[in-house]
Structure formats: structure tokens, C-alpha cells
């Protein structure tokens, strides 16, 4: 079968790889000149099954009210005259009940665990290197209230097979000595030894090479202008190449993996995807003082930041700003991240050489991605992964490849249309 994958980010590339493993002829289309050049370019780097508590949880509404209008808030709703933003916000609030939060955590953990195992197998089989670290992920808390609030979600994750242990502040410092500078401020931590970290962009580009070796074709610098449907299925894709030439591209099946752009293309087909772009920020800086720099991947839950060590670089990413498709750098938010890094790891990184970046995460109100069949016979969906695209990419890619091939996915997850 001929399959066209729309999007060459992490989700598109992993979909293409596993579709090719199923024996299909695969073509990937993307508007950028190289793969993983947008949301997958400079993310937090974590393979974090333990990061399964969604933004929408019982504590979120009060936090949102407290953060409203604060430029450096971890989650900032910049209210716009945008009906899609308001509808998404109402759906988000609906997901904040304890029952829905527990259900969503279960979905996120199951997919995350399967995806991490799939990544590990792929890494072994294809010898892919991407500054990976297998030292676990440590969530630390400088607020007693936040630490107390982490116990129930951590317990549920353990019930689901994700061994997120609650540990003391002293044990956290033993695991990551770089936290010694803020030992007096630490209320406690949780630790998940099986979690990992690594450079998502490097992984994606390495996997592109493996895909090309296997016969996958990549049409880069091709901007999709429309998806044309006829008779209850996609008839063809319309696109322009890097020189502006108009093209029609036909296939037997199509996988929509275009991140936050997915709902724009789906809407023209009568498909409403509950996805809104959540602008995330990251800072990458060289290690300046290795004795002060962290080795273990960390999550600062109070400030919604993650810290990864990518070789001789520090990557700090997080926060979310709901402001449409705007990708402008907000200096206040960038400086807030650098300030927090200096508070925790003074002198560890060379802030004078910091590189700032923003990317639009395709967020669903529940944080549960949309994977499976659409109402059109030959259109499949692999999108809406929000902050966990790297964590869920391999499991999502393998699952959609099985669905396209008429096979049952290997993981217990709420796939759409399956």
C-alpha cells in the first residue's frame, strides 16, 4: 500500500519508520527543509512516563486564576477574540475533575510505558545515538503543598506500572548532587528510575537516515495547501514544492501528523480536532561548571520546567502560553527560565551564550493524544501529543502503523475509530 505521512516531526518520522517496517511504500511531506525543525527542534528532551499528570487536574483552575495576566506564569492563557481558544478552555476546565484526571493519567501512562519500551528496542536494533541518558527522571518540589499534591498521582502511576517513588529531600540530593545548593528549600521529590532523556531532534534526524536506507521518500520544502476529499475518503493532497510548483500527491492512505497545524487541515474535511497550540519555551546553554551542572534529568513541578543534560549542553524547557499561533519570543518568559536555572544551579551554564527557542505544542484539553482512524476511510490521525510528543512518539508511530495495516495495536489505549 502507498501511504503518505503529512509532517516530518517526531510523530511523522516514527509513523513513517513503522509503516515501512509493515511493508508499505511511504512518502513523508513537510514544509521545512529538514525533519524535526519545528516542535521537535529544541524540546525538553525527556522520555517521561512519570510526567503523566495532565495540565488539566483538580488544582489547575485556582492556579490559572492566580497566574492570569502574569507574564512569567508557568501556564498563561493570553485571552484572545478566538472562539477556538475559548471552546478549548472550557473543555480544559471540564477535564479538571478528579475522575477525568485519573482516567487521563491511565491513558498517558499506558501509552508512555509502551512507547519507552518501543524506543529502547528501536535504539538497540538500529544503533541510534542521540545524547541519551538512562539515569531516570527526578521530580523535585520546593513547595510543601506541591509535594503533598504529588503523592496521589504518583501512587496511581505505581498502580499502573510506572514506578514513580516518593523520596526525601536528602535522597534527592544523593541522586543528583547538583541539587545541594537548594537543599534547604527542597520539600521532597519523586524518582522514576526507568525514565530517560535525550536529544529529540537528533533522534528524529537519525531515524530519517534509517528510513531513507529502508526506502522511505521524504519530500521536504513541500507546503501542503489542501487535502481534497471525494466519496468519503481523501482523493489527493495538494502541495507546492520549494520552488513554488503546484503538485497533486495521491496515495492509498494518509497519516495526519502535523502537530498544531492538524486541526486547520482537518477542519476543511469536516473533522473537528480539539487541539490548540500551546507555545513552549526552551533555553539551551553550554555547560560552564560541570561540578554545578546536573547529570540526572529533572522536573521542577512548581515552575513547570524540565532540565536535561545533552552532552556538554544544558536544555531547560517548559511553561505554556496559549496565544494562538504566535511564535514570538517573550523576553520576560525567557529570562524567568534563566533566573530559575541560576537559582538552582548557579554558574552551571554559560547564560551569556544561551539560545532561546519557542515551539507550538499541539495540546488537547485532556493531554491525551488523538491516534487512530478518522471518519474518512483512508485518513488516519497521529497528533495532539502536547508536551509529551517525545515520550509518546515511538509508541504512537508503531500503533498507527498497525492500525493502517488493519492490525490491532499492542497497547491498551483509547484509540479513536478503532
C-alpha positions as CSV (number, residue, x, y, z in Angstrom):
1,X,0.0,0.0,0.0
2,X,1.2,3.6,-0.7
3,X,1.0,5.8,2.4
4,X,1.6,9.5,2.6
5,X,2.6,10.8,6.0
6,X,1.9,14.5,6.5
7,X,4.5,16.0,8.7
8,X,8.2,15.2,9.4
9,X,8.3,15.9,13.1
10,X,8.8,13.1,15.7
11,X,5.4,11.7,15.2
12,X,5.6,11.8,11.4
13,X,9.0,10.2,11.2
14,X,8.2,7.4,13.7
15,X,5.0,6.8,11.8
16,X,6.9,6.5,8.5
17,X,9.5,4.2,10.0
18,X,7.0,1.7,11.4
19,X,4.8,1.9,8.3
20,X,7.8,0.9,6.3
21,X,8.5,-1.9,8.7
22,X,5.0,-3.1,7.9
23,X,6.0,-3.3,4.2
24,X,4.2,-0.2,2.9
25,X,5.7,2.3,0.4
26,X,5.9,5.5,2.4
27,X,6.3,9.2,1.4
28,X,6.7,12.0,4.0
29,X,5.8,15.6,3.2
30,X,6.9,18.6,5.2
31,X,7.1,22.3,4.7
32,X,10.5,22.6,6.3
33,X,13.9,21.9,4.6
34,X,14.8,19.3,7.2
35,X,13.0,17.0,9.6
36,X,12.1,17.8,13.2
37,X,12.5,21.6,12.5
38,X,9.5,22.8,14.5
39,X,8.0,21.5,17.7
40,X,10.6,18.7,17.8
41,X,13.6,21.0,17.4
42,X,14.5,22.0,20.9
43,X,12.1,20.4,23.4
44,X,12.9,19.4,27.0
45,X,14.5,16.1,26.0
46,X,12.6,13.9,28.5
47,X,11.2,10.4,27.9
48,X,9.0,11.0,30.9
49,X,6.4,8.3,31.6
50,X,6.3,9.8,35.1
51,X,5.1,13.2,33.7
52,X,1.6,11.8,33.3
53,X,-0.4,14.2,35.4
54,X,-2.1,16.4,32.8
55,X,-2.2,20.2,33.0
56,X,-5.9,19.8,33.5
57,X,-6.2,18.5,37.0
58,X,-8.2,19.5,40.1
59,X,-5.7,22.1,41.2
60,X,-5.5,23.8,37.8
61,X,-8.5,26.2,37.9
62,X,-7.2,28.0,41.1
63,X,-3.7,28.1,39.7
64,X,-4.9,29.6,36.4
65,X,-6.7,32.4,38.3
66,X,-3.6,33.1,40.3
67,X,-1.4,33.1,37.1
68,X,-3.8,35.1,35.0
69,X,-2.0,38.1,33.5
70,X,1.4,37.2,34.9
71,X,4.0,37.3,32.1
72,X,6.2,34.7,33.7
73,X,3.4,32.3,34.8
74,X,4.0,28.6,34.1
75,X,0.7,28.4,32.2
76,X,-0.5,31.6,30.7
77,X,-3.9,32.0,28.9
78,X,-3.5,35.1,26.9
79,X,-7.2,35.7,26.2
80,X,-8.0,36.5,22.5
81,X,-11.0,37.1,20.4
82,X,-10.7,33.5,19.3
83,X,-13.7,31.2,19.7
84,X,-11.5,28.1,19.3
85,X,-9.4,29.2,22.3
86,X,-12.5,29.8,24.5
87,X,-14.0,26.4,23.5
88,X,-10.7,24.7,24.2
89,X,-10.5,26.4,27.6
90,X,-14.0,25.2,28.5
91,X,-13.1,21.7,27.5
92,X,-9.9,22.0,29.6
93,X,-11.9,23.0,32.7
94,X,-14.2,20.0,32.1
95,X,-11.2,17.7,32.3
96,X,-10.1,19.1,35.7
97,X,-12.4,16.7,37.8
98,X,-10.7,14.0,39.9
99,X,-12.4,11.3,37.9
100,X,-11.3,12.6,34.5
101,X,-7.8,13.3,35.7
102,X,-7.4,9.7,36.9
103,X,-8.7,8.4,33.6
104,X,-6.4,10.6,31.6
105,X,-3.4,9.7,33.7
106,X,-4.1,6.0,33.0
107,X,-4.2,6.6,29.2
108,X,-1.0,8.7,29.3
109,X,0.9,6.2,31.5
110,X,0.0,3.2,29.3
111,X,1.0,4.8,26.1
112,X,4.1,6.3,27.7
113,X,5.3,2.9,29.0
114,X,4.7,1.2,25.7
115,X,6.4,4.0,23.8
116,X,9.5,4.0,26.0
117,X,9.9,0.2,25.5
118,X,9.5,0.7,21.8
119,X,12.1,3.4,21.7
120,X,14.6,1.2,23.6
121,X,14.1,-1.7,21.2
122,X,14.5,0.6,18.2
123,X,17.6,2.1,19.7
124,X,19.2,-1.3,20.1
125,X,18.1,-2.6,16.7
126,X,19.2,0.4,14.6
127,X,22.1,1.7,16.7
128,X,20.7,5.2,17.1
129,X,22.6,7.6,19.3
130,X,21.1,11.0,20.5
131,X,22.9,12.0,23.7
132,X,20.6,9.6,25.5
133,X,20.8,9.2,29.3
134,X,19.2,6.3,31.2
135,X,19.5,7.7,34.7
136,X,15.8,8.2,35.4
137,X,13.9,11.4,36.0
138,X,13.7,13.2,39.3
139,X,10.8,15.5,40.1
140,X,11.7,17.9,42.9
141,X,9.5,20.2,44.9
142,X,10.3,23.5,46.7
143,X,6.7,23.8,47.9
144,X,5.3,21.6,50.6
145,X,1.8,21.9,49.2
146,X,3.0,20.8,45.7
147,X,4.9,17.9,47.2
148,X,1.9,16.7,49.1
149,X,-0.2,17.0,46.0
150,X,2.2,14.8,44.1
151,X,1.6,11.7,46.3
152,X,-1.8,10.7,44.9
153,X,-0.8,10.9,41.2
154,X,2.4,9.1,42.0
155,X,0.5,6.3,43.7
156,X,-1.8,5.9,40.8
157,X,1.2,5.7,38.4
158,X,2.7,3.0,40.5
159,X,-0.5,1.0,40.3
160,X,-0.3,1.3,36.5
161,X,3.3,0.0,36.5
162,X,5.2,3.3,36.4
163,X,7.4,3.1,39.5
164,X,7.4,6.7,40.5
165,X,8.8,6.6,44.1
166,X,8.2,9.3,46.6
167,X,11.6,10.1,48.2
168,X,13.0,12.6,50.8
169,X,15.0,15.7,50.0
170,X,18.2,14.1,51.3
171,X,17.7,11.1,48.9
172,X,17.1,13.5,46.0
173,X,20.4,15.2,46.7
174,X,22.1,11.9,46.8
175,X,20.7,11.0,43.4
176,X,21.6,14.4,42.0
177,X,24.3,16.2,44.0
178,X,23.9,19.4,41.9
179,X,20.7,20.0,43.9
180,X,22.7,20.6,47.1
181,X,22.6,24.3,46.5
182,X,18.9,24.3,47.2
183,X,18.7,21.5,49.8
184,X,17.2,23.8,52.4
185,X,14.4,24.7,50.0
186,X,13.5,21.1,49.0
187,X,10.3,19.7,50.4
188,X,10.8,16.3,48.8
189,X,10.9,14.6,45.4
190,X,9.8,11.7,43.3
191,X,12.1,9.5,41.3
192,X,11.4,7.2,38.3
193,X,14.5,5.2,37.5
194,X,13.2,3.8,34.2
195,X,12.6,7.2,32.6
196,X,15.2,8.6,30.2
197,X,16.3,11.7,28.3
198,X,18.0,12.6,25.1
199,X,18.1,15.0,22.1
200,X,14.7,14.5,20.3
201,X,15.8,16.5,17.3
202,X,19.0,14.4,16.8
203,X,17.0,11.2,17.3
204,X,14.5,12.2,14.6
205,X,17.2,13.1,12.1
206,X,19.0,9.8,12.8
207,X,15.7,8.0,12.2
208,X,15.2,9.8,9.0
209,X,18.5,8.3,7.8
210,X,17.3,4.8,8.7
211,X,14.0,5.5,7.0
212,X,15.8,6.5,3.8
213,X,18.0,3.5,4.0
214,X,14.8,1.4,4.1
215,X,13.3,3.2,1.1
216,X,11.1,5.9,2.6
217,X,10.9,9.0,0.5
218,X,11.0,12.5,2.0
219,X,9.6,15.5,0.1
220,X,10.9,18.4,2.2
221,X,10.2,22.0,1.5
222,X,6.8,21.0,0.3
223,X,3.9,23.0,1.8
224,X,0.6,21.2,1.9
225,X,-2.1,23.6,0.7
226,X,-5.1,21.4,0.9
227,X,-6.4,17.9,1.5
228,X,-9.1,17.0,-1.1
229,X,-11.8,14.5,-0.3
230,X,-14.3,12.7,-2.5
231,X,-16.6,9.8,-1.8
232,X,-15.8,9.6,1.9
233,X,-12.1,9.4,1.5
234,X,-9.0,11.5,0.7
235,X,-8.6,11.7,-3.1
236,X,-5.3,13.6,-3.1
237,X,-3.0,16.1,-1.3
238,X,-2.3,19.5,-2.9
239,X,1.1,21.0,-2.2
240,X,3.7,23.4,-3.5
241,X,7.4,22.4,-3.7
242,X,10.4,24.6,-2.7
243,X,10.3,26.4,-6.0
244,X,6.5,27.1,-5.8
245,X,5.4,24.4,-8.3
246,X,2.0,23.0,-7.7
247,X,1.7,19.3,-7.2
248,X,-1.0,16.7,-6.6
249,X,0.1,13.7,-4.5
250,X,-2.1,10.6,-4.3
251,X,-1.8,7.5,-2.1
252,X,-3.9,4.7,-0.7
253,X,-3.8,6.0,2.8
254,X,-2.8,9.3,4.6
255,X,-1.5,9.9,8.1
256,X,-2.1,13.4,9.5
257,X,0.8,14.2,11.9
258,X,1.2,17.9,11.5
259,X,1.1,18.9,15.2
260,X,-0.7,22.1,16.0
261,X,-1.5,22.6,12.3
262,X,-3.5,19.4,12.2
263,X,-6.9,21.0,13.1
264,X,-6.6,23.6,10.4
265,X,-6.3,20.9,7.7
266,X,-8.9,18.6,9.3
267,X,-11.4,21.3,9.6
268,X,-11.7,21.6,5.8
269,X,-12.7,17.9,5.8
270,X,-15.4,18.4,8.4
271,X,-13.3,16.9,11.2
272,X,-13.1,18.9,14.5
273,X,-9.9,18.1,16.4
274,X,-9.8,19.5,20.0
275,X,-6.2,20.8,19.6
276,X,-4.9,24.3,20.4
277,X,-1.3,25.4,20.1
278,X,0.5,25.8,23.5
279,X,3.7,27.8,23.0
280,X,6.5,26.3,25.0
281,X,9.9,27.8,25.6
282,X,13.4,26.3,25.9
283,X,16.8,27.6,26.8
284,X,20.0,25.7,25.6
285,X,23.4,26.8,27.0
286,X,26.9,25.2,27.2
287,X,28.0,23.7,30.5
288,X,30.3,26.2,32.2
289,X,31.0,24.5,35.5
290,X,30.5,20.7,35.4
291,X,30.6,20.4,39.2
292,X,27.5,22.5,39.4
293,X,25.6,21.0,36.5
294,X,23.0,18.3,36.8
295,X,23.5,14.8,35.4
296,X,20.1,13.3,36.0
297,X,17.1,14.7,34.1
298,X,14.9,16.8,36.4
299,X,11.4,18.3,36.6
300,X,10.7,21.4,38.6
301,X,6.9,20.8,39.0
302,X,6.2,24.1,40.8
303,X,7.7,26.1,37.8
304,X,6.7,23.6,35.1
305,X,10.3,23.3,33.9
306,X,12.3,20.3,32.8
307,X,16.1,20.0,32.8
308,X,18.1,17.7,30.6
309,X,21.8,17.2,30.0
310,X,22.5,16.7,26.3
311,X,26.3,16.0,26.2
312,X,28.0,19.3,27.0
313,X,24.8,21.3,26.8
314,X,22.1,22.1,29.3
315,X,18.5,22.1,28.0
316,X,15.8,23.7,30.1
317,X,12.3,23.8,28.7
318,X,8.7,24.3,29.8
319,X,5.9,26.7,30.5
320,X,2.9,27.0,28.2
321,X,1.4,30.1,26.6
322,X,-2.0,29.8,24.9
323,X,-1.8,32.7,22.4
324,X,-2.8,31.3,19.0
325,X,-0.1,30.6,16.5
326,X,2.2,33.3,17.7
327,X,5.8,32.2,18.0
328,X,7.4,35.4,19.1
329,X,9.9,35.1,21.9
330,X,8.7,36.7,25.1
331,X,11.8,38.0,26.8
332,X,10.2,38.0,30.2
333,X,9.4,34.3,30.0
334,X,12.9,33.5,28.6
335,X,14.6,35.5,31.4
336,X,12.4,33.8,34.0
337,X,13.7,30.4,32.9
338,X,17.3,31.6,33.1
339,X,16.7,33.1,36.5
340,X,15.3,29.8,37.8
341,X,18.3,27.9,36.4
342,X,20.7,30.3,38.2
343,X,18.8,29.9,41.4
344,X,19.1,26.1,41.4
345,X,22.4,25.6,39.6
346,X,24.4,28.8,40.0
347,X,27.2,29.0,37.5
348,X,26.5,25.6,35.9
349,X,25.7,27.0,32.5
350,X,27.0,29.9,30.4
351,X,24.0,32.1,30.3
352,X,25.8,34.6,28.1
353,X,25.6,32.0,25.3
354,X,22.1,30.9,25.9
355,X,20.0,30.1,22.9
356,X,16.3,30.7,23.2
357,X,13.6,28.9,21.3
358,X,9.8,28.6,21.2
359,X,7.7,25.8,19.7
360,X,3.9,25.2,19.3
361,X,2.8,22.1,21.1
362,X,-0.4,20.5,19.8
363,X,-2.3,20.4,23.1
364,X,-5.6,18.6,23.7
365,X,-7.7,19.6,26.8
366,X,-7.0,16.3,28.4
367,X,-3.4,15.9,27.4
368,X,-4.4,12.6,25.8
369,X,-3.2,12.5,22.1
370,X,-5.5,11.7,19.1
371,X,-4.4,8.5,17.4
372,X,-6.4,6.3,15.1
373,X,-8.9,6.4,12.3
374,X,-10.8,9.5,11.2
375,X,-14.3,9.4,9.7
376,X,-12.7,9.4,6.2
377,X,-11.8,5.8,5.2
378,X,-8.2,6.4,4.3
379,X,-7.3,9.2,6.7
380,X,-5.5,8.4,9.9
381,X,-4.6,10.6,12.8
382,X,-1.4,10.8,14.9
383,X,-1.5,14.2,16.6
384,X,-2.3,16.2,19.7
385,X,0.6,15.0,21.9
386,X,1.1,18.3,23.7
387,X,4.1,18.3,26.0
388,X,4.7,14.5,25.6
389,X,5.4,14.1,21.9
390,X,9.0,12.8,22.5
391,X,7.7,10.5,25.2
392,X,4.9,9.1,23.2
393,X,6.4,9.2,19.7
394,X,7.6,5.7,19.1
395,X,4.6,4.0,20.7
396,X,2.3,6.3,18.7
397,X,4.1,5.7,15.5
398,X,4.1,1.9,15.9
399,X,0.5,1.9,16.9
400,X,-0.7,4.0,13.9
401,X,1.3,1.8,11.6
402,X,-0.5,-1.3,12.9
403,X,-3.9,0.5,12.6
404,X,-3.2,1.5,9.0
405,X,-2.2,-2.1,8.3
406,X,-5.5,-3.4,9.7
407,X,-3.9,-4.9,12.8
408,X,-4.8,-4.4,16.5
409,X,-2.4,-2.1,18.5
410,X,-0.3,-3.7,21.1
411,X,-1.2,-1.3,23.9
412,X,-4.4,-0.7,25.9
413,X,-5.2,2.9,24.8
414,X,-8.3,4.9,23.7
415,X,-7.5,4.9,20.0
416,X,-10.1,6.8,18.0
417,X,-12.2,5.0,15.5
418,X,-10.7,1.6,16.4
